Amino acid sequence: MDDSSEQVDKMKEELEKIRVAAGGDGQKPDADAASKAWETARGAFNEYVKIANKGMTLQVRDLDPIPEDTSQYVVTSRPINTYSQAGQATQRFQYCDAKGCVK
């Protein structure tokens, strides 16, 4: 199992702890447990972001981690040129090889 798969599993475990602490299992919500679970989940997510950023190409901007102080969190906008827009552009062209052409 690679680092990113391990981090995904860790994030899932931590998110499940948040769900349970928030009363998602039918029990009374526990604010202290939810807060602690959030901190560990945030750490797991940020570690995943570090791993993901190592594999980014120059054409893709690095992902931002979740800051400790949520008042410093900055909402980012969607880039003007997204993968879906790039995909729409490439659908207009054909790829041809010895077997024929594909649109």
C-alpha positions, 0 to 999 in steps of 0.5 A: 500500500502506498503513502496516499492510500494509507492517508486516505484510510487514515482520513476515513477513520478520522472522519468516522470518529467525527461522525460518531462524535457528532451523534451520527450513530444515534448517541448524544453528540459529544462536542469535546470528542468531535473537536478532538476528532476534527483536529486529528482529521485535519492533520490527516488531511493536511498530511494527504495534501503534502503527499498529493502536492509532491506529485503535482505537475507545474500545470496544476497549482498545489493544494492548500492545507487546512490552517489551524486557525480557521479564521485564516482559511481563504476560500479559493475560486475554481480555476478558469481553465478546468479539466472538464473545459480542457476535456471539451476542447480535446473532444473536438479533435480526432486521434488517428492510428493504424487502426483508424480514427477516433473522435 
